[in-house]
Amino acid sequence: MKFCTHFALWWLLMVTHFTFASTELLGNWEGVLDANGVKLPLVIHLEKKQDSYQGSLDSPAQGAFGMAMTELEIKGNELMFEIASIHVHYEGSYDAQEQTISGHFIQGSVFQLTFEKVNNTSTDRADTSDIQYILGQWGGTVEIPGNPLSLVLHVDEQEGQIVSSADSPDQGATGLKVDQISLERGVVTFTMQALDVEFTGHLSKDLQHIEGDFKQQGMVFKLNLTKGAQPKQVYQRPQEPKPPFAYAIEEVVIDNTEAGIQLAGTLTRPKDPTSIKATAVMITGSGPQDRDETVAQHKPFWVIADHLTKNGYAVLRMDDRGVGQSTGDFKAATSQDFATDISAAVDFLQQRADIPQGSIGLIGHSEGGMIAPMVATQRDDLAFLILLAAPGTDITELLAEQKYLIARTAATDNEALLKNKEQDLKLHQKMAEWSEDKDYTGKLTAYLKQLHTDETTTEAAVNSQVESELKFYDNPWFRYFIAFKPKVFLSQVNTPVLALNGAKDLQVPAAANLSAIDSTLKLANNKDVTIKSLPGLNHLFQLTESGSPAEYVQLTETFSPVALDAMTDWLNQRF
């Protein structure tokens, strides 16, 4: 269920019918509508202007504000309002002790909805459109259940133009691009297209706070920003390597002449080149990643490189193209393009006199474990592959299962989740079918509109939902990725392979994917295959309780010593 977003703001407020209105009910109230698992924050405003009472409804996550109540009745502790434009009817009762209004929200279906009184002193809103008032630094926390993430917003004026960027300190990400930011009658909005982020909030009268909703890929979380410098959240990461180091560390630049880009990286190796047992090129997972594959202030690739180098191996890890000090356009690239970056890295190592030849291999995590076999099928000079949480099943199936397993950690209606999984699989199969079609965008748009349209959903709401999903689904990387079949490449790999996965991995489930990797490699007559499911570990190879990605930032372990030893033990048997 969605609201129509094409509404003006406060000038749309209408004089409504009223009877006796208790002053205790006047003010701002907020609640969260749970419509079959979709949580939608709502805010109602009840006020008196001259001799009449008026009301409006906001749906901040959808950019809809000031939706006028065409009927409003307050009789003692009972509240009723209607909004004709979106066919909403609400009836609720006020509890003076709890400061809540509890009742039923009706829009096609009936939903329980409770509003809580908002503290007027903190939410009195400014009515300015002068963007000068939001220049500076703002900080707050995106209230993701179980995994809150701090966010810092920078708003500056340069040569008469407003420019903005954001930092995610918990994830070690800085300078994230904000594509658009505005202030209109006290309403602050900004978008980050690369991350599919939309924010809408209200500037307080004292100009020091912005309270609003952070929307990403259809999910909505509270984000309240406060002006001024924000302390960076510090998490314990005891495994992160610290100097002094007993091995050589060199900053390198690799040319991918085929793509016309340069990849910046770090090569660690034993100080005596003659003692190097073998050399590994690290391959990051999906999304723009730095050379350490930094996530939630964890640096797993740095931990792996440190461990392997201490045990006699050289390790090359690189910033993805367009990330950190590497050049190129990440957003325009596919997994196939990333495979050429890794191949260029192998060529670079082969040209060095201090790197033993004939013993260069690849270590890939997640999507990187998908790219490693792609590179192995294009060249016959690799000595080994280590696949960490690598896909073995078709991506259409993997993504549907991934979404289902993660949702199950936070939801109880398994029957509904299974239906969603079935629907997701059908959608993924359609996208894979159309992936090379010239009219991919048109066919996908039509399918999504049909998927989201029902008798209670407005056309504008459907269009808004489809537009949001297209940002994720309609790009070169995803079109290639969704149609990917790992078995096509695994079936051609004769290089020695170690495949590891955490038994509690919810993103690339261990049982199905390790089994598929094992059976495919054996059908290819690969004589050196080792498959291991490591108990208690998640997708990042951390010891975990649930396996949920929400735990990543809270866990102090970056990469399990069990997994580190599994890699060195396997390598030592061969080198």
KOLZADO-809676 format. One record per residue (C-alpha): residue in three letters; x, y, z. Coordinates in steps of 0.05 Angstrom, whole numbers. Layout:
N
resn X Y Z
Ala X Y Z
...
This chain:
575
resn X Y Z
Met 0 0 0
Lys 28 68 -20
Phe 6 140 -17
Cys 3 187 -75
Thr 64 233 -71
His 39 291 -115
Phe 14 337 -61
Ala 35 408 -45
Leu 54 426 25
Trp 20 469 76
Trp -22 511 29
Leu -63 449 15
Leu -90 449 86
Met -165 457 85
Val -216 480 136
Thr -249 417 162
His -312 399 198
Phe -302 396 274
Thr -341 389 338
Phe -311 396 407
Ala -235 393 403
Ser -193 376 464
Thr -131 419 468
Glu -92 356 489
Leu -102 327 420
Leu -74 388 384
Gly -3 383 360
Asn 39 333 323
Trp 33 257 327
Glu 74 203 294
Gly 65 129 283
Val 88 72 239
Leu 38 37 195
Asp 54 -38 187
Ala 20 -58 122
Asn 35 -132 114
Gly 107 -124 135
Val 119 -58 99
Lys 132 -5 152
Leu 112 66 134
Pro 124 125 182
Leu 64 173 185
Val 56 240 220
Ile -10 276 233
His -16 350 251
Leu -77 376 289
Glu -81 451 300
Lys -128 509 312
Lys -126 569 266
Gln -170 627 287
Asp -238 595 299
Ser -228 530 261
Tyr -191 465 271
Gln -150 435 215
Gly -110 372 204
Ser -61 342 155
Leu -21 279 145
Asp 52 269 123
Ser 83 207 93
Pro 156 231 96
Ala 186 168 65
Gln 145 181 2
Gly 156 255 0
Ala 82 269 13
Phe 67 326 61
Gly 7 367 81
Met -46 318 57
Ala -108 354 81
Met -159 320 126
Thr -225 333 91
Glu -263 308 152
Leu -239 317 223
Glu -278 302 286
Ile -253 304 358
Lys -305 285 410
Gly -276 281 479
Asn -221 228 472
Glu -244 202 405
Leu -211 223 339
Met -236 211 269
Phe -208 238 205
Glu -214 224 130
Ile -171 244 71
Ala -213 238 9
Ser -156 245 -41
Ile -124 179 -19
His -187 144 8
Val -162 142 80
His -207 136 142
Tyr -180 133 213
Glu -214 125 280
Gly -177 124 346
Ser -181 137 421
Tyr -135 183 460
Asp -100 156 523
Ala -80 215 566
Gln -33 174 610
Glu 5 141 553
Gln 1 202 507
Thr -22 158 449
Ile -79 154 400
Ser -95 81 383
Gly -143 59 329
His -155 32 259
Phe -127 60 194
Ile -170 41 135
Gln -147 46 63
Gly -176 -13 25
Ser -154 -58 83
Val -157 -46 158
Phe -93 -37 198
Gln -78 -24 271
Leu -43 43 279
Thr -20 79 342
Phe 4 151 342
Glu 50 179 397
Lys 52 252 417
Val 113 288 390
Asn 149 335 437
Asn 131 403 410
Thr 194 436 437
Ser 238 394 393
Thr 195 391 330
Asp 170 463 322
Arg 188 473 250
Ala 222 529 213
Asp 186 557 152
Thr 247 582 115
Ser 270 566 44
Asp 337 600 52
Ile 387 544 42
Gln 441 584 78
Tyr 410 560 143
Ile 432 488 130
Leu 504 502 108
Gly 555 467 151
Gln 561 397 181
Trp 504 355 208
Gly 508 288 243
Gly 462 234 266
Thr 446 160 266
Val 406 120 215
Glu 363 78 261
Ile 370 10 227
Pro 343 -42 276
Gly 402 -80 306
Asn 453 -42 263
Pro 448 33 273
Leu 497 71 228
Ser 524 141 241
Leu 519 190 183
Val 552 258 174
Leu 523 307 122
His 566 364 95
Val 532 423 60
Asp 576 477 30
Glu 572 535 -18
Gln 626 537 -72
Glu 627 591 -125
Gly 554 606 -114
Gln 533 532 -119
Ile 509 488 -62
Val 549 424 -58
Ser 539 367 -10
Ser 571 301 10
Ala 562 249 65
Asp 606 204 108
Ser 588 137 138
Pro 640 132 194
Asp 618 63 217
Gln 632 36 147
Gly 696 76 137
Ala 665 112 78
Thr 676 187 66
Gly 659 236 11
Leu 597 199 -12
Lys 563 239 -67
Val 498 276 -51
Asp 466 290 -118
Gln 413 339 -96
Ile 397 377 -33
Ser 343 429 -20
Leu 306 468 33
Glu 234 487 19
Arg 191 518 73
Gly 228 481 127
Val 230 414 91
Val 300 388 77
Thr 309 336 23
Phe 371 303 -5
Thr 385 244 -52
Met 444 198 -63
Gln 430 163 -129
Ala 488 114 -127
Leu 463 86 -60
Asp 389 93 -77
Val 380 139 -17
Glu 326 191 -6
Phe 319 234 56
Thr 262 280 77
Gly 262 318 142
His 239 381 178
Leu 285 437 201
Ser 272 458 273
Lys 256 531 290
Asp 322 538 326
Leu 356 516 261
Gln 398 464 298
His 360 399 283
Ile 331 362 223
Glu 284 306 240
Gly 264 259 184
Asp 264 193 147
Phe 321 159 110
Lys 296 115 54
Gln 340 64 18
Gln 316 11 -30
Gly 245 14 -4
Met 263 11 70
Val 252 70 116
Phe 291 88 178
Lys 290 147 225
Leu 348 197 218
Asn 352 258 263
Leu 409 305 246
Thr 441 356 293
Lys 483 414 269
Gly 557 413 286
Ala 614 364 288
Gln 595 294 307
Pro 640 246 346
Lys 659 186 305
Gln 633 120 333
Val 693 77 350
Tyr 687 2 348
Gln 738 -48 373
Arg 774 -83 316
Pro 830 -122 352
Gln 851 -161 290
Glu 869 -99 249
Pro 944 -103 235
Lys 988 -54 272
Pro 1061 -34 258
Pro 1117 -51 261
Phe 1111 -102 205
Ala 1161 -158 194
Tyr 1149 -158 119
Ala 1155 -110 60
Ile 1096 -65 42
Glu 1095 -30 -26
Glu 1043 16 -57
Val 1034 -3 -131
Val 997 20 -193
Ile 971 -31 -243
Asp 954 -12 -315
Asn 893 -44 -346
Thr 909 -23 -417
Glu 847 -58 -444
Ala 802 -13 -402
Gly 848 48 -403
Ile 849 53 -327
Gln 898 48 -270
Leu 887 7 -207
Ala 920 28 -142
Gly 939 -26 -93
Thr 983 -52 -38
Leu 1032 -110 -45
Thr 1056 -145 18
Arg 1110 -197 15
Pro 1165 -230 57
Lys 1227 -185 58
Asp 1268 -240 25
Pro 1236 -252 -44
Thr 1268 -320 -49
Ser 1226 -343 11
Ile 1159 -328 -22
Lys 1118 -392 -27
Ala 1063 -365 -73
Thr 1026 -301 -89
Ala 952 -284 -83
Val 911 -230 -117
Met 851 -211 -75
Ile 783 -198 -108
Thr 730 -158 -71
Gly 656 -171 -65
Ser 599 -132 -96
Gly 593 -57 -91
Pro 648 -5 -93
Gln 703 -32 -47
Asp 771 -7 -26
Arg 832 -52 -24
Asp 817 -74 47
Glu 744 -91 29
Thr 725 -45 87
Val 656 -57 116
Ala 629 -34 183
Gln 700 -11 202
His 725 -82 190
Lys 783 -91 141
Pro 780 -166 124
Phe 827 -163 65
Trp 880 -128 107
Val 873 -181 160
Ile 879 -237 108
Ala 939 -204 74
Asp 974 -195 141
His 962 -268 161
Leu 984 -297 94
Thr 1046 -253 88
Lys 1069 -272 158
Asn 1063 -345 134
Gly 1108 -334 73
Tyr 1059 -311 18
Ala 1057 -247 -23
Val 989 -214 -28
Leu 964 -160 -75
Arg 900 -124 -58
Met 871 -66 -98
Asp 819 -11 -96
Asp 762 -27 -144
Arg 761 15 -207
Gly 734 84 -191
Val 745 74 -117
Gly 800 103 -73
Gln 861 117 -115
Ser 839 75 -175
Thr 814 108 -238
Gly 754 87 -280
Asp 679 87 -274
Phe 653 35 -225
Lys 580 48 -241
Ala 590 33 -315
Ala 626 -33 -302
Thr 603 -106 -298
Ser 633 -168 -266
Gln 663 -182 -335
Asp 700 -115 -332
Phe 725 -129 -262
Ala 753 -195 -288
Thr 798 -156 -335
Asp 823 -115 -276
Ile 844 -179 -240
Ser 876 -207 -302
Ala 916 -143 -309
Ala 939 -152 -237
Val 964 -222 -253
Asp 1002 -194 -313
Phe 1033 -141 -268
Leu 1058 -193 -219
Gln 1086 -236 -274
Gln 1130 -178 -297
Arg 1163 -170 -229
Ala 1230 -203 -215
Asp 1215 -208 -140
Ile 1152 -250 -150
Pro 1162 -325 -164
Gln 1128 -346 -228
Gly 1082 -406 -234
Ser 1052 -397 -165
Ile 1005 -338 -173
Gly 932 -350 -153
Leu 867 -314 -136
Ile 828 -306 -71
Gly 757 -279 -83
His 703 -263 -33
Ser 628 -265 -51
Glu 623 -234 -121
Gly 699 -238 -122
Gly 691 -314 -114
Met 648 -311 -177
Ile 699 -269 -215
Ala 758 -315 -198
Pro 732 -374 -240
Met 717 -325 -297
Val 791 -304 -297
Ala 813 -377 -292
Thr 775 -395 -355
Gln 811 -340 -393
Arg 882 -359 -375
Asp 919 -424 -360
Asp 974 -396 -315
Leu 939 -393 -248
Ala 965 -438 -192
Phe 903 -438 -147
Leu 835 -408 -131
Ile 808 -395 -61
Leu 734 -381 -63
Leu 705 -347 -1
Ala 629 -348 4
Ala 626 -355 -71
Pro 561 -366 -111
Gly 551 -436 -138
Thr 477 -431 -156
Asp 445 -386 -208
Ile 441 -314 -184
Thr 366 -311 -196
Glu 357 -365 -142
Leu 412 -338 -97
Leu 383 -268 -90
Ala 313 -294 -75
Glu 340 -341 -22
Gln 385 -287 7
Lys 328 -238 15
Tyr 284 -291 46
Leu 336 -314 97
Ile 354 -243 120
Ala 280 -223 125
Arg 266 -285 167
Thr 313 -261 222
Ala 267 -201 234
Ala 198 -228 215
Thr 152 -282 241
Asp 103 -292 184
Asn 142 -346 146
Glu 84 -361 99
Ala 84 -288 75
Leu 160 -290 67
Leu 156 -353 25
Lys 105 -320 -20
Asn 151 -260 -28
Lys 209 -307 -44
Glu 168 -340 -99
Gln 150 -272 -127
Asp 223 -249 -124
Leu 246 -311 -160
Lys 197 -299 -217
Leu 219 -226 -222
His 293 -246 -223
Gln 280 -298 -277
Lys 244 -246 -320
Met 302 -197 -311
Ala 352 -251 -330
Glu 310 -268 -392
Trp 309 -195 -413
Ser 381 -178 -392
Glu 406 -172 -464
Asp 341 -145 -493
Lys 345 -75 -522
Asp 278 -61 -488
Tyr 300 -86 -419
Thr 279 -21 -386
Gly 210 -20 -419
Lys 194 -92 -404
Leu 219 -88 -332
Thr 180 -24 -320
Ala 115 -55 -345
Tyr 125 -118 -304
Leu 140 -78 -240
Lys 79 -35 -250
Gln 35 -96 -258
Leu 68 -127 -196
His 54 -67 -151
Thr -15 -47 -176
Asp -76 -66 -136
Glu -143 -35 -120
Thr -116 5 -60
Thr -54 33 -93
Thr -53 99 -130
Glu -19 106 -197
Ala 29 158 -170
Ala 49 111 -113
Val 62 54 -162
Asn 104 100 -207
Ser 144 123 -146
Gln 158 51 -125
Val 177 29 -195
Glu 224 88 -204
Ser 258 70 -139
Glu 268 -3 -158
Leu 294 15 -228
Lys 352 53 -197
Phe 376 -14 -170
Tyr 355 -61 -226
Asp 369 -20 -288
Asn 444 -12 -294
Pro 500 -50 -330
Trp 526 -87 -269
Phe 459 -114 -246
Arg 437 -135 -317
Tyr 499 -177 -323
Phe 497 -202 -252
Ile 424 -226 -250
Ala 435 -269 -312
Phe 499 -300 -286
Lys 505 -375 -280
Pro 567 -394 -239
Lys 567 -465 -266
Val 583 -441 -336
Phe 652 -419 -312
Leu 663 -468 -256
Ser 654 -525 -305
Gln 716 -502 -342
Val 762 -495 -281
Asn 819 -546 -273
Thr 860 -503 -225
Pro 865 -528 -153
Val 806 -499 -114
Leu 791 -487 -41
Ala 719 -465 -28
Leu 702 -440 41
Asn 636 -415 69
Gly 607 -398 137
Ala 553 -446 158
Lys 511 -386 182
Asp 520 -345 118
Leu 452 -315 99
Gln 477 -279 37
Val 508 -338 2
Pro 479 -398 39
Ala 533 -450 50
Ala 498 -516 38
Ala 468 -502 -31
Asn 526 -462 -59
Leu 583 -506 -34
Ser 546 -567 -60
Ala 537 -534 -128
Ile 611 -514 -131
Asp 633 -584 -111
Ser 590 -621 -160
Thr 606 -575 -218
Leu 681 -579 -208
Lys 679 -654 -202
Leu 638 -659 -266
Ala 694 -618 -298
Asn 741 -673 -275
Asn 779 -625 -229
Lys 825 -669 -188
Asp 842 -619 -133
Val 779 -593 -99
Thr 770 -579 -24
Ile 702 -558 2
Lys 692 -534 74
Ser 632 -506 112
Leu 658 -472 174
Pro 610 -476 234
Gly 585 -412 266
Leu 612 -364 214
Asn 574 -312 174
His 584 -283 104
Leu 644 -242 128
Phe 672 -304 164
Gln 659 -276 233
Leu 636 -319 291
Thr 562 -301 296
Glu 497 -316 332
Ser 446 -307 276
Gly 486 -294 214
Ser 447 -230 202
Pro 484 -173 167
Ala 457 -130 224
Glu 511 -161 268
Tyr 571 -143 224
Val 585 -76 256
Gln 575 -101 327
Leu 621 -161 323
Thr 693 -147 343
Glu 721 -205 303
Thr 739 -185 232
Phe 757 -253 202
Ser 757 -318 239
Pro 825 -349 255
Val 793 -416 236
Ala 782 -391 166
Leu 852 -360 163
Asp 884 -425 183
Ala 841 -464 134
Met 871 -422 78
Thr 944 -427 101
Asp 939 -501 116
Trp 912 -514 46
Leu 964 -470 13
Asn 1021 -501 53
Gln 1002 -570 29
Arg 1012 -546 -43
Phe 1070 -497 -36
